[in-house]
């Protein structure tokens, strides 16, 4: 069961989007998110949706996979939608006792919902098309200039790499401890919330101890293999900018220009 | 550890045996400066482990494989893990690629290079760990109970790799409590309470069956058989310590 888990939510593929430099993809995702907050009207959102659909199509990730990623935040979307719809004042469209829906409220509610959905899809496309290990490489490389301000870029990336590596190991360990405690009569499934939380103690304490033991072993193994931090270190698969990445950056700049200039373009047309 | 003095020759296969708490692991960690001696000294290729300048050269020349295959792999991709050592040494990317491929082939794990450690068996993980050390081009590899957590199949795989590496010129120090593994060595040290209790070739050491048992250790199967045969009046030579040698002797 534990052997089947996928790390992160990476969707394996060989598309052009998959092959982009992770740094370019991280910048793209961040820019897209910022751009979503600059959009103020329907045409802007239409353009943002269009661009995202083209990227999804190009990445070859099935739509069903992406929709599934929205599930956990579905409640948040519904909640913000309702709050916005009822709470914002303006021209009243519908009223029932103290509840009222206004024209402005409805607009903002719809915009907010679209914005949230695009935000989630945009950022999940990054993790869907980038291997976790490339993602950490990308983050390390992007943070490198900040080492001047004492940002531990290499250390952060190494921590993420190790965390990714040990997720399955710790899950296995949890499974083992859980079974051992159940064999001795521990009950993890019945009782109210407080009782259940309490019953986790015999699971968490041994898990923490074993996590520390693993950390100690690993630290020694890393030292034995000459690990001494980021200095003097080379990489086997150094990430390189290729032709496709320049194209992507160019398209990204074009996208930002259109989003920013959109209201005035519309003004010219009308 | 107390008054432990030993010399390990280039290209040899030395086994160190001892029961729990006999100091054999401490000895291993002293060889590549993970632990430093409080008194006395350890020299690797003439380099003193107490001198900081030599630290990284020592750890490059004396690689180490640990007991738990899970807790010594760093990356979630096999080939990236093997590259970890050479990357730390600052080797050129193309050269790392070459070394990683070579090391993975030498442990027969080349086909799994894109796989993740959590999808491999214990024996396979241990072979990846060995590849990670081999890729650093060490002179000596210290194996600290490498098979203690493996099933019989994984144990056999790992022992075959160790023998092959040794025949290719890498000096091997094997810390173990499996007598059958130790009997493959050229030279054996038996540790007890932090001291060297017995030393010599497998033939010499395993001829002292009673003494070995007094250190809470067993003797290899072949030695036990030979002992039984001798009691029955068949004069088996003492240099026979492995099952293979025993079979060859009995079938002649």
Interface residues (C-beta under 8 A of the other chain):
Chain A: X2 X3 X7 X132 X133 X161 X162 X164 X165 X168 X169 X172 X214 X217 X218 X220 X221 X222 X223 X224 X225 X226 X227 X228 X232 X233 X234 X235 X236 X237 X238
Chain B: X32 X34 X56 X59 X60 X63 X64 X66 X68 X70 X71 X72 X73 X74 X75 X76 X77 X79 X80 X83 X84 X85 X86 X87 X88 X89 X90 X91 X92 X93 X96 X97 X100 X116 X117 X118 X119 X129 X132 X133 X136
